[in-house]
C-alpha cells in the first residue's frame, strides 16, 4: 500500500487538500479547534485507462489503484523546544513512502498566517528544519539507548558509528538523503525511516487570481528551490478545487477549461505521488471486475502475478498480455486477438505500464 504523509504549517490548506483527494469531508480548522489527531483515509489514483475499461466491460465491480494519505496537525517553528502539537505527531508518518509538503501563497484576512505574513520560502525552510530536527531527535535517542545498555554488542558498535555520522550531518543541516553514507552504512539504517530521506512533493496552495497567472510572493525562488532539489512542484488552489468537486461533470469540464486547467490539481497530486515512487499499473479485466494493480517499474510477470494472488505466482505457467493502447485503438479484445496482438509471455517478461494480464497457472 502506497502511503503519503501531508505536512506543513497550520492554516495552509493541508486538511482541505486531504479532504479533496480522499473525499473525507473533515473539519478544516483543526488548528483553531485544537484537534490533534492524524487523519487517515484512502484516495483513488485517477486513470483514464480504467475509465475506458469500465465502460468497455461494464463489470460488476471495479478498483482503481489506491494511495493512503495521512494528514498531520500543523507544524510550527520551535518544536524542538517543546512548542507545537503537530510536530509531536511526526513519528506517526515515519512509515510513509512519500511526504506532501503544503505551503500557502495567498492572503486571507479570515485565515491568519501563524507567522503574520505570506512568505512561501520561509515556510518551506521552517518545515524542512522541523523534519530535520525530528530526525536528529530520533538519532540522539537511539545513541543514548545504546550507550545506556549494560553491554554494547559488536553490531551496535557499527550502528553507533554510523549514527554519529548521521548526527554530524543533521547538525550541519544536511538531510539524510544528502548525507555522505556508503551503501553498507545505509543498510544499517534501513529500519529508521528518516523523514529527511523520503521523497517529497511540494504543493503551493494559491488563490484564483494566482491560478489565472497572477503569480504569488516568492514564486521564482520556490520554483528554483524545487528544481534544485529535484522535487515535483504543484501549484494548486484548494478553494477552486473545492468548487470543482461540487459541480456536475459537464459543468466541471467547462469550469476547468475557463481556468485553463487540463486536469484538476487533486488528480495531478495523486498521479504525481504514484509516479514519484516509480510505480505503475497493470490491469485485469472481465465482466466480474476491472482492476488496477500497483507494482514497481521493472517487475517480471511471475512476481506481478503474485500481486493478484500467491497461488498465481506459485503455479505460474504463462501470462497472456495485451497492451492497453492496442485494446483502446481497436475497441474490443476479439479484434485485438484477430490482429494477433495478444501474446503469451514467460515468467521473466518485464511487465509494462498499462499491460492487461491474464495469468495461466496450475497449483
N, C-alpha and C positions, 0 to 999 in steps of 0.2 A: 504494500500500500504506500503510494507516494504521499508524503506529509509535508505541509508548508506552515511555518510559523510567521504570523503577521506581527511586526514590531513597529514602534515609533513613539513619538511624544504623545501626551494626552491631547485630545481635541483636534486631531489632524485628519480624521476620517477612517481610522482603522476598522471600527465596527461597522460603519456604513459599507465599506468595501467587503468585509466579511459577510454581511447580510446579503449583498448583491450577488456575490459569487456562490453562496450556499443556499440562497432563498430562506434565510433563517428568521428575519423579522425581529431581531433583538433590539432592546433599548440601546440607543447610541450614545447616551450621555452618561456612560459609566463613571467618568472622572468626577462629574458633579454629584452623582447619586451615591458615590462611594462603593460601588460594586467592584469586587476584586477577584472574581473567578476568571479562569481561562475558558473562553467559548470555543467549542469544538464541533465541527459539522463537515459533511461531505459536499463536494461540488463535482458536477459533471464536466468533463473536458469537451467543449463543443467540437463537433466533427461533421462536416457536410457529407462525408462519405457514409457515415452511419445513417444520416437523414435519408440519403438516396436508397440505401439497402433496406431500411424500414419501409419506405414507400414501395419498393420493388417486391419484397417478400410478405409484407403485411403480417408480421409474426404476432404470436400471442403475447410475447413479451420482448423487451429489448434492454440492452445495457450499454451505456456509454462508458468510456474509461473514467475513472474517478480519482479525485485528489482529496485528501483530508486537510482542512485548514484549521489552524488554532489561532485565536485572537487573544494576544496577551495584553493585560491592562497597561495603560500608558507609562512609558519610562520617563524619568526626569534626570536632570543633571544633579550629580552629587549623591547618587545612590550608594556609592562606595563608603559614604559617611553615614549610612543608615537612613537616608532620605528616599522617599519614593516607594509606593506599594508595588507598582508594576515590575520594578527591577527584581524583586524577590521571586517573581514567577518565571524568570528566565530559565531556570532549571527544568521547567515544565515543557520547554521546546528543545531541549538538548538533543532529543532523538529525531527532530525534524530533518528532512532531507534538504530543505531549502528555506531561506528566510526571505520574506517580502517586507521591505522597509518602506513604510508610507510616510511621505513628507508633505506638509501643507504649504501651498504657494499663494493662497488667496486671503484677502482681508474680509472680515465679517464682524461688525460691532457686536452682534448677538452671540458670537462664539469667540471668546478671548483666547489669545495665544499665551501659553504658560510663560513665555519669555518676553511678552509685551509687544513684540513686533514680528513682522514676517521676514525671515532670513533662512531660506532652504538650506544653504551650505552650512550655516551654523548648526542647524538642527541635525543634518546628516552627521556632522562631526560629533555632536553631543551623543547621539545614539550609538555611533560606532565606538566611541570611547567607553560607554557603559557596557557594550558587548565585550570589549577588550578587558575591562576591569572584572567582569563576571568570570572570564576565563582565568584571569590572574588569581582570583579568589579560589577557584577550583584547584589550580596548581599548588597554591600555598597550603591549602588544607591537606592535599594528598602528601606533600613533602613533610608536613608536620606529623601526619598519621604514621608515615614510615619511620620517621626519626623517633617517635614516641613508643614504637613497638619494643617488645622485650629483646628481640633479636632481628637484625636486618638480614634477610636472605640474599643469596647471590643475585637472583633475578631482580630483586628490589634495588640492589646497588646500581644495576644498569638502568633501571627505571628512574632512579633518583638522579642520576647524571643527566639523563635526557630532560627530566622535569626542570632541573636547574637551568638548562639551556633555554627551555621554553619561558621560564620566568624572566630571564635576562632579556629575551626578545620582547615579551609583553611589556616589561618595564620601560623599554625604549620605543613603545607604541608600534611595534611590528606585529602584525596579525599572525595567527598560527598558519594561515595559508601561505604567508610570505617568509615564515621562519626558515632559516637555513638548517634543515634536518635531512639526514640521509634516509633512504628508503627503509633501512633496518630500524632506525630511530623512530620513524613514523609508525612502523609496525608495532613497536612497544606501546604506542599511544592510541591504538586502534579503538579501544573502548571508551575513550574520553569524550568524544563528541564535542569538540571545541566549537563555540559559536562563531568565532572569527575564522574558522576553517571551512565554513559552509558556503556554498554558492548563494548568491543574493540577487534579487530583482528589486530595483528601485522604482517606486510608484510615486509620482508627484501629483498631488490632488489639486486640481485647478478649477476655476470657475468658467462660466460660459464665454465671457469676453476673452479670457486667456485661451480657451479652447478654439475660438474662432480666429486665432492668430495674433492676439494682443500681447503674447509673451508674459513672463512673470519675473519677479525680482530674482536676480542671480541665475537666470536660465542658462546663460553661456557657461558659467562656472559649473553648474550642475551637470550639464551635458559633457563638459570636458572631463569632469571627475569620473563619470560613468564610463566614458571612452577609455580613460587612462587605466581604470581598474577592470576593464572588460566586463562591465555589469550591464545587463539589459535594463534600459530606462523606458518606462511607460508613463506618458502624461495623460492622466485620466481625470474627468470631472465626476466626482461622486454624486453631486446633485443632479447633473444631466443624466447620468446612468440610472438614477432612481426614477426620473421621469420616463426614460426609455422603457424601463422594465414594466411600467404600469400601463403602457399603451398596447392596443391591439396590434397584431403582427403587421398589417398593411400600413397603419399609421406609424409604426416603429421604423419601418424602412424609409418612409418619406421624411420623417424627422431626422434620421441619421444622414440621409442624402443632403438635407438642408444644412447640416453641420459639417458636411464633407467627410463623414465617417463611413468607411467601408465595413468596419467591424466594431462592435462595442468594445470598450476598454476592458470590461469584465471577461469577455471571450478572449481578448488578447492576453490577459493576465493568466487565465487557465492554460492557454496554449503555450505561453512563454515558460510557465512553471514546468510543463511537460517536456518541452524541448531543451530547457536549460540542463536538465539532468540526463540528457542523452537517451530519452525514452522514445518508443514508437508503438504503434498499434498494428496487430493483425486481427482479422475478423473471422468469426464463424457465423454461418448463415443458414437459414431454413425457416419453415413455416412456424416452428415452435419458438425459435428465438434468433435474434440477430444481436451479436455481442462483440464489443471491442475488448481485446486482451492487451494488457500493458506489458511490454518486455523491453529490456535494454537493447540498444542498437548492437548488432553483431551476434545475436543468439541463433544457435542452429535449430533445425526443425524438431529434432528429438526433444531438446530442452524446452522449446516453445510448447510442444505437446504436453509437457509436464505441467505447464501453467494452467491448462484446462483440467487435467486430472492426472494423478500419478500413474494410474493404470495405462494411460495413453503413452507415457514415456517408457514405462517398463516393457510394454508389449509392442513398441513402435515397429511398424513394417515400412510404410511409405507415407508421404504427405502428398495429397492432391492439391496442387497450388494453382490459383487463378489470380492474376494481377487485377486490382480494383479498377484501374484505368481501362482494361480490356472489357470488363463487365459493364462499366459505365458507358463506354463507347458503343457497345453492341446491344445493350439493353436487356439481355437475358442470358442465363447460364447455358441454355441449349445452343444459342448462337455462338457463344464462346467455344464450346466443345466442337461444334461443327467446323469452326475455323482452326481447330487443333491448338487452341491457346491454353487449354487445361493440361497440365503436365504433372508427372509423378516425380517426386524428389526424394532422395535418401536422407538419412539422419544427419549428414554433415552439411546439408543445404542451409545457407545463411538466409534467414527469413528477412524479407524486405518490408519496409513500411507500406501498409495497405494491402499486403497479401491476404487472400481469402484461403483459409486452410480447411481441408477435410482430412482428418487423420485416420489412416488404416492401421489397425493394431490387432493383436491377439494375445490374450493372457490366459 
